[in-house]
């Protein structure tokens, strides 16, 4: 099929909606607003918490809701590159289970039947059972062009809608254009333009159903189309293709688009109607419930010593007040304001466990929040236990969301830390860089080779150390109790270490051109990390023992396995271990003697072994990337512990999954 028309300039060039009250500017949703990746989980949650929608339609209008139904599973499966919590786009009548409250077929008929649709609306809104409804949407079927031709579009649609707006000021009425009609093209286009002009003249909301049908997902405009997405050479002329079928055939089902019911049309049309509908719901929620005050920064880490003279920047559209959640986070100035302002506060010294508190800035009926996370006093000097942020000797459950650059920690002390720091191009590389026994937050930016470290002593630093395809492998290579910045170059199999005690050095350990994976660890128990590699093709390990300088070579694994080294027997030495993801089989070669196996895992899980129960031995553990659930077999009791901490798109703050993905291991 030949394409007709011109490409649209892109979403960035589009005039978007404005947040605010219903007295704000017109809100228009059309083909420019079909990019779901532009919506955040917070916006979607806001819509589900705010809106109570009554939607009336006949067959053409069902494209919107049928598309919304299919979207739930599409997004859950990561379609469109989405990484959102499970069932983010769920909807039902009543909003049960945290879904969007949308009463489908709320009233009989469609907006083409006057005065029935007006009478139905007044009766519906007059029923006390519908007192919570704050959005009403009526869809057209095929009458829009006829009403324009008859001169009744104004009297039977536009003016009655305006009267309803006056009668029910707390309800938002959404105007719609009707579907395209190639056999009545001139009246169809003129009617749409009349509706657009009407909505532009007031503070109205328009869902431009018709506009969406003129554009394919690449932004190509087709001037002559029918409701089945057929493309014509002129009004009422010869069909020369179908933009939806052509796009579906050239893209991957389940990845780029999804099959769903789509009355009179193709699934892709209903897909795009659903995408635009969710843009509409999110922006309506912002109009009905103005956004919360913005607080900058959203979170911050503090050392146990505390800090004075701290400041938050507040941006709001009206009056606000700031309130701390704990006495140790004390506001000393700017506890209230209007519009832009500054809150000054102090963080008291911490003599106990790791803790967290918030400052809530409330305004417009909503709240913006700042979170302060404070480390405990250093429990002991020396390198922290793997994964232990709070210094209690047990690994903590922690995830990182690349989409937002957010760390989320569930500490074994019971505190929950949320820390916004990072982004999609960063890899989390926490380690005990200052040697106080607490893991420090750290990031490695792969595109620039830059390290960013915020340590538990309250200090921040950056280091330019990395290039090309180098992989970060921080650990204590010189045995001084502090983690060193270190890199492995997979192209040359060369290690480069910035030792904090012995100084920097580089070493060849591996073979250039032969794929190997870095698996550093203290295999000889001398307190210093050894250079070590795993050869996936043969399952062989090659370890340069720092204590003796001798090489340890062992075959333990295969091309179908991934390396999972850790101290499983608690003797202070890293054990050689392999994990077969397909079957969930763990094979542990214990340095203290003997070996053992375990079964835990399946295809969607990644291994995250660490000492979660604090008994000095690493536990067999996995993280399910689909559900965000952790499974840990505690070595002290053999108990299987299940914890939900994460969702699709988040990754554990543990080096193994990142290393495995980086080297393309199964």
N, C-alpha and C positions, 0 to 999 in steps of 0.2 A: 504494500500500500504506500502510495506517495503521501508525504506529510504536507498539509496545507497550513499556511499561516506563518506566524512569526514567533520566536521564543520570547517568553516573558523574562524580565530582567532579574527575577529572583526574589526570594523572601526578604532579603535585606533591604531591597528597594521599596518594599511595600509600606504604605501607611498603616500602622497597626492600631489597635484599640488603646484607649486611655483608661487607666484605672481611676476609680473615684466613685462618687455617689451617682444616683440616677439623674441628677441635674447636670451631669457632665456632657461631654461631646457624644455625637452619634457613635454607635458601635456597629461595625460592619464585619461580617465573617464571610469570606468567599474562597476562591481557589488558592489565594495566597496563604491561607491559614490551614494547610493540610500537612504540616511537618510536625509529627508528634514528638520528635526529639527536642523541639523547642519548648515543650512543656516539662515542668519539674514535678517530682513526686509531691512536693509541698503544694503546688498549684492544684493538682488533681485531688489531693486530700481535702483541700480547702473547698473545692466545688462539691465534693461528696458530703462535707459537713454543713454546707450552707444552703444548697438548693433543694427545693421540693417542686418538681416539674410536672405539669399536666400537659400531655402531648396528644393532640387529636389529629387523625389523618385517615386516609384510605390507602389504596395500594401503592401509589408513587411515594407517599410519605413514609412507607414502611422501609424504604431503602436506608433511611437514617438509623432506625432502631435495629434492623437486621444486620447492618454493618457494625453497629455497636456490640451486638451479641457475638459476632465472629471475632471482633477485635480482642476480646478477653483472652481467648486461647492463643491467638497470634502473638500478643505481647508476652504472655507467659512463656512461650517458646522462644523468645528472643527475636521474633520477627521484626524486620525493619531496623535491626541493630539496637532495639530497645533493651534497657537494663533497668527495670522498675520492679518494685515489690510484686509478689504474686497477686493476681486478680486486681491489679491497680485500676482497670477500667470496668470493673463489675458494676452492674446496675440491676435494679428490680423495683417493683412497686412497693414502696415502704422504706427502702434504704436499709434493709436488714443486713446484718453481717458487715457493716461498714461500706456498703455499696451506695452508689448514687441513687437517690429516690426519684424515680421517673415512672409516672403512671401512664403506661402506653395505652392507646385507644381510650383516653380518659373521657372523651365525649364522642357521640355518634357523628358520623359524616366527616366532611372536610370543609374548608373555608369557602368553597364554591357554592354552598347551599345557604343562601341568605333568605330570611332572617334566622334560619334554624341555628346556625353556628353562634350567633350573638345570644340567642335565648338559652342555648345549652351552656354557654360560658357563664352567664349570670346565675343560672340555676346551680351550676357546679360550685361556683365561688360562694354562693349563698348557703351551701350545705356546711354546717359546723364540722363535719368530718373532714372537710378540706381546708380548714382554717390555716394550716401551715403552708399551703401552696403559695409560692412566691414567683413562679414563672409559668406562663401559659404560652403554648406554641400551637398554632393551627397551620396545617399544610394544605397546599392546593393538590388537586388532581389534574384535570385538563381544562378547567373553565376560565383561567386567567385571561387568555387572549380573547375569548368570546366576550367577556365583560368589558374589556377595553374597547372592542369594536362596537359594542352596544352602548357605550358611554356610561356604564354603571360601575366601573371599577372604583370610582371615588365614593359613590353613595352606598355601595354594598360591601366595601372592604376598608378603604382608607379612613373614611369618616367614622364608621362604627368602631374601628380599632382605637381611634382617638377618643371616642366617647368612653370606651372601656378603660383606657388609661386614666381618664379623669375620675371615673367612678371607683376605681380600685388603685389608688396611688402606691400602695405597698407591693403591688404585683407588677412584674416586668412582663410586658407583652412583646413577643418576638414576631416581627414581620417576616414573611418568606416570599420569595419569588417562586413561580411554578416551573415545572420541567420544560425543557426545550420541545419545540414542535416544528419540524421541518416543513409541514404542510400548511402551517399558518405562521410562517417565520416572521413576517412584518409585524403583525399584531402581537405576537409573542414577545418580540424584542421591545416593542413600544411599551407594552404593559410592564415589563421588567424595569424599564428605565423610569416609568412613572412612579413605581414603588420605590426605586432607589432615590429619586429626587425627593419624594415625600419624606423618607427616613433621614435624608441629609439635612432637611429643613428644621428638624427638631432634635430632641434628646432621645432618639429612638434606636431600637436594636433591629438589625436586619441579618437574617441568615440567607445568603444569596444562593439558593439551591440551583438556580438556572446557570449562574456563572460557573459553578464547579463543573458542569457538564460540557463546557466549551474548552476545557484545558485538560491535557494529559499530565501525568505526574512530572514530566520533564519541563512543564511550563509552556508547551506548544499550544497556540490558540487555533481553534477550528471554528470558523465563522458560521458554517452551515452543518449542523448536527441534529440528530433526532434523539429521542429519549433512550433508545437502545445503544447509544454511543456511535451509531452509524455516521459516517462522514460523507457529505454530498458536495457536488461541484457548484451547486447554487440552491436557492430556496425552491423546494419542490422538484429539484432536478434529479440527477443520476447519482446513486450511491457509488462511492469510489473506495470505500474501506470502512473500518471500524477501529477507532483509536484505542478503545479498551481491549479488544481482542488482540490487536497488534502488540500492545504493551505487555499484556499477560503472556503472550507466546514468546516474547523475547526476554522475559524475566522469570525468576525462580519462585514457584508457588511455595508458600510457607516461609519464605525469606523476604521477598519483595512485596508480596501481596497474598491474600488469603481467599479461599472459597467461602462464600456465604450467600444466603438468599438475597436477591436483588430484583424486585418486581419490575418487569418490563425492560430490564437492562442487564448489564454484565456485573459480575462480582466487584470488579475494580471500581465501578461507579459508587457502589455502596461502601466500599472501603474508604473512599475519599469523603463521602458524606459523613461517615463516622469520625474520621480524623477532624474534619471541620467542626462537627458537633462538640467534640471535646474541647476544642479551642473556644467555642461559644460558651460552654459550661464554665470553663475556668475564668473567662473574662467577665461573665455575668456574676460570678461569685465575688470578684473584686469590686464590681459596681455596687452590689447589694451589701457586701461587708467590706469596707475599705481595708487595705492592707495594714498589717501590723507595723508599728514603728520599726525602722531598721536600726540595728545596733551593730557598731563596728569597733573592734573585732567581734566575731561571734563567739570566740573561745580563746583561752590563753592558758599556758602552763606556768606554774609557779614553783619555785624551790621551797623546801621546808622552812627556810629562814623567813619567808613572807616578803612583802613589798608594800611600800607606801606611795602615795601620789599617783596611783594608776588612773587612767582615764578611758572612758567610752564615748564615742561620738554617736549621737542620736539624731535620726532624721524622721520626722513625722509630719502629718498633714493637720494636726491639731494639738490640743493639750495632751500631756502624758505625765506619768509618775513612775519613778524607779523604786523597786523594792528588793532587798536582798533576801535570800532564802535561809541564811545562816548567820549567826553573830560574827563569825570569823571573817566574813566578807562585809566590811562596814563602809557605808556611803558617808563621805565627809562633805560633799558639795554637789549641787545640781540634781537633787532628788526629784525635781519636777521642772517642767518647762513647757513651751509651746513651739512647735516646728523644730528647727535645728537646735541642738544643745549639747552639753557635755556633762557627763556624770563622773565625779571623782570619788575614788574609793581606795581602801587599803586592805591588804591580805595579811592576816595575823600569822605569826609563826606556828608551825605544826609540830607538836610533840608526839602525835599518835600515828595512826595508819593513814594511808593515802585517802584523800577525800575530794569531794566535789560540791560546789554550790553555784547558785545562779543569781543574777540580777535580772528581774523581770521588768521590762519597760512597757507599761500598759497605756493604750490610747486607741481611740476609734473602736472600742469594744474588742480589741485584739491585743496580742502581746508579742513583743520581740524579746528575745532572751540572749543574755551573755552567760557563758559557762566558764567558771574558773576551776581548773584541775590542779591540785596541789600534791606534790610528792611527800612521802613521809621523810623523817630524818633517815640518813643512810644507816641501814642495819649493820653493815659490816663492810670492810674494804675488800676489794677483790672483784673479779669479774662476776656479774650477776648470772643466776641460773637462766638457761635458755627460756625465753618467753616471759620472764618474771619482771614486770614493771613496778610492782609495789614492794618488792624486797622481802616478801614473806616466805621465800624458798619454794614457791609453787608457781608454775607457769599460768599466765592469765589468758583468757579467751579474748582474742582481738582480731578485728577485721578492718579492712581499708576499702573505701569506695572510690575507685579511680575517677568515676564520673564527676564527683563533687570534691575530691581531695579530702575526704573526711575519715578520721580514725575513730573507731568505736571500740572501747575496751570494757569488758565485764571482769573486774578485778576479783580475785579470790576473797578479798576483804569485804566484798559486797558493794563497793563503790562502782559506779558506771561513769566512764569518762567519754566525752564526745569532744573531739578536737579537730577543727577545720584547718588543714594545713597540707597542701599538696595539689595534685591534679593528675590528669590522664597520662602525662608524659613522665611521671615520677614513679619510682619504685621504693617502697618502704624498706629501710635497712636499719632497724633498731638494734642497738648493741650498747654495752656499758663503756662508753667512750671516755668517761672521766674516772672510772675505777672505784666508784663508791658503792657498788653492789646493787645498783638500780639500772634497769634498761633505760636508755635515752631515746627520744624520738629522733629519727633521722630519715632523710630522703636522698635518693640519688636520681638526678635528672639525666636520663639516658641520652637525650638529644645534645646535651652540652657537656656531659661528664662532670657535672657539678654536684658536690655534696652539701647538704644543709642539715645542721645538727642543732637541736635544742636539748641541752643536757639537764639532768636533775639538779644541778647546782644553780640553775637559773641563767646559764650562759648560752649564747647562740653564736654559731660560727659557720662560715662557708669555706669550701675548699674546691679549687679547680684541679681535679685529679681523675682523668678518664678521657677516652677518645674513641672514635670509631665504634667498634662493636664490643668494647670491653664490658665485662660483667663484674659488678661489685661483690666482693666476698669478705666483708669485714670480720675480723676475729682477733684474738690475742696471740699473734705470731711470735712475740718476743718474751712472753711469760711475765710481763710486769703488772698484770691485773687490769690492763686497759685494752679495749678493742682498738685495733689499728685499721686505718683505711687501707684497703687492699683491692686489687683488680686481677681478673684473669682474662687474658686475651685468647679467645678461642681460635683465632686465625694462626697464631704462632705458638699456642700453648705456653705462653710466658706469664709468670706471676710477677706483679709489682706491688711491694708492700711499703707503706710509710710507717715504720716501727716507731712507737712512742719512746722506747728505751734504747734499742739497738740502732736506730736510724733506718733510712730507707735502703731497699735492695730490690733486685729483680732476680728471678731464677727461671730456668727452663724446666718445666715438669709436665711432660706430655710430648706429643709429636705434632708438628705443623702439618696440616692437611688431613690428619686423622681425627675424626670427631671424638672428643672426650668431654666429660662433664666434671667440673670442680666439686670436690666433696671434702673440704677442709674439716679437720677435727683433731682433738687431742687423743690420738690412737695409742700413744705410748704412756700417757698419764703423767708427763713431766710438767704439766702446767702451761705448756706452749702449744699452740695450734700447729699441726703438721700440714704440709702441702700434700694434697691427695687428689687423685683423679679416678674416674670410673669410665671404662670403655664399654659403651652399651652393646656394641656388636658382639663382643665376646663375654661380657659379664665379668671382666677382670678389674680388680682394684690395684692401684699402684700408689703406695704411701711412702713418703720420705719422712722417716721418724726424726723429729728434731732432737731427741735426747741422744741418739747414737749415730745419726747420719746414715743409718742403714735403710735399705728399701724393703718394705713389706709388700709382697705380691700375693694376691688371693683371688681365685675365681669364685664369685658368689653373685649370681644373677644371670641375666640373659637379655636379649634384645627386646623381650616382652616385659621386662621389669624396670623399675626405677630405683635409684639408690635412696635409702632412708637412714643414714647413719645417725646414731644417738647412743647415749650411755644407758642401755636397757638393763644392765645388771648392777648398776650403782657402784662400780669399782673405781670410778674416776677416769675411766678410759672410754673413748668413743668406740662403739661396736660397729662392725661392718654389717649392713642389713639391706635387704632388697624387698620391694613390694610389687606384686603383680596386680595392677588395678582391675583388670578384666575379671579376675576371680576373687579379689579381696584377700589374697594370700600374702602373709608376711613371713619372711625367712630371716632369722636373726642369728648371726655368728658371734657368740658372746666372747669377749676378751678374757673373761674369767674362766672360760672353759665351757665346752659344749655348745649346743645350739637349741633353738626352739622355733616353733612356728605358731602363727595365729591367723585367724580369719576375721577380717573386718574391712569392708569396703566393696565398692562396685564402680561401674564405669564413670559415673558422674561425680565421684568423690576424689579428693586429693589427700595425701598423707600429711599429717601435722604432728609427728611425735614430739613429746616434751613431758616434763615431770609435772603433770597437772595436780597430783595428789600430795606432792611435797615429801615423798618418801625417799628421795635421792635417786630414783630410777625413772628413766623415760617411759612413758606409757604409750602403747599403741593407740593411735588416734587418727580420725579422718574428719574432713569437712565436706559436706554435700553442697556443691556449687549451685544446684537447682533449688534447694529448699532453705539453705542457710543454717542447716542443723549440724552441730558437732556431735561426734560419737567418740567417747574415750573409755578404754578399758583400763581402770585404775590398777596399777601393778600391786598396790598394797592389799587389795581385797579381791581383785578379779571382777569387780562390779562394772557393768556397762552403764556409763552415764551419758545421757542425752541432753543437749542444751541447744535451744534455738537462739542463735546470735548471728544474724546476717540475712541476706536475701539474694536473689539472682542478680549477678553483676558485681557483688562484693567478693573480696578475696581475703583469705586469712593473712594476718601479719606474721608470717612464718617463711623462712627462706626457701624451703624445699619446693612448694608449688611454683614459686616465681622462677627458680632455677630450672625446674622440669619444663615449664612452658617455654622458657628462653631457649632451651636446647631441643625443643620439639620431641620430648620423650613421651611414650605412650601413657 
